Amino acid sequence: MNAGKIKITLLRSPQGRKPSQRLTVNALGLRRINHTVEHTDTPQIRGMIARIRHLVAVEDN
């Protein structure tokens, strides 16, 4: 059962962005364009997504 999980996909490159945004992309485990990772839906993860919302797509399970 995947209750409480979200899928995050990197759609745009973090190159040329602020260092904090690049670090956030790396901290989420996103390595390349169209790479998708799955995380538990927590306020901490949602806050990280909010910082880079212009670079990623989020899908709730």
Secondary structure, 3 states (H helix, E strand, C coil): CCCCEEEEEECCCCCCCCHHHHHHHHHCCCCCCCCEEEEECCHHHHHHHHHCCCCEEEEEC
